[in-house]
Amino acid sequence: MQDRFREQELARFESDGFVVVRGMVDPAVRERILEVARVHLAQETAPVEYEAQLHYPGAPESLDAPGGHTVRRLLQACMRDPVFREWGTGAPVAARLRQLLGEHVRLAQAHHNCVMTKQPRYSSVTGWHQDIRYWGYQRPELISVWLALGRETHENGGLSFIPRTHRMQFDRERLDDALFLREDLPENQALIARRQTPTLEPGDVVFFHCRTFHAAGANRTDAAKFSLVFTYHAADNAPLPGTRSDTLPAIAL
Ligand SMILES: O=C(O)CCC(=O)C(=O)O
């Protein structure tokens, strides 16, 4: 597979705000990433984020509640093991991001930069949101790259996207206090009806814009789901001083 988007894929990203690249990862590399992720999950290797700390619908009440130590994210992937960083900064990702963001691309260590897991018994629901909502950059032009380490479907909590929302403007009233799309409003319901939930096979990768609304359900299967996720921006789109986005140095690709 060549390390470039085809014209069709570029057009899809521009119009929909996300695009899936099938089978982008060498199976041996994917297996190795998954193996390390499983060990870190079993050992709760720090830093991790627990479902209970997110307080999303379906999450355990507290760290002491049943399922309280269910890990949601293995944080700081770039510092965890070289296998994560090598994928996130490697040629297949970098070359495609240059097509979208320009020659000088940076990996933002302050955002995503993690293995997302969804465990069978205690996983929670993530409402409709734009990732940019809590991020601070000069321009809202960042792209996340989501590598499916196993199969991802609606049943195990795979991502859904609302196409074209990355180019739309939303009044503040359409969002709740935590900046999730309010599902009680008819205009939002009409928007959500356009959702797409691509089934991802192991090794598939989704590139999505930080303004594209997306959501995911709980894992209703009996197997854990693992995904490796990084976020990128152009070098001239710097984090705003004093924001969380500015707390860790970016990595040049
Ligand atoms: O896996 C999920 O539940 C959604 C994750 C997500 O959208 C996020 O962390 O921004």
The ligand as a Tripos MOL2 file, in Angstrom:
@<TRIPOS>MOLECULE
LIG
   10     9     1     0     0
SMALL
NO_CHARGES

@<TRIPOS>ATOM
      1 O1        -14.3900    5.4650   22.5040 O.co2     1 LIG1
      2 C1        -15.2080    6.3210   22.8100 C.2       1 LIG1
      3 O2        -16.1220    6.1170   23.5940 O.co2     1 LIG1
      4 C2        -15.1020    7.6960   22.2290 C.3       1 LIG1
      5 C3        -13.7880    8.3100   22.4330 C.3       1 LIG1
      6 C4        -13.7900    9.7220   21.9830 C.2       1 LIG1
      7 O3        -14.5340   10.1350   21.1470 O.2       1 LIG1
      8 C5        -12.8880   10.6670   22.5980 C.2       1 LIG1
      9 O4        -12.1710   10.3050   23.5350 O.co2     1 LIG1
     10 O5        -12.8540   11.8250   22.1320 O.co2     1 LIG1
@<TRIPOS>BOND
     1     1     2 2
     2     2     3 1
     3     2     4 1
     4     4     5 1
     5     5     6 1
     6     6     7 2
     7     6     8 1
     8     8     9 2
     9     8    10 1
@<TRIPOS>SUBSTRUCTURE
     1 LIG1         1 GROUP 0 **** ****
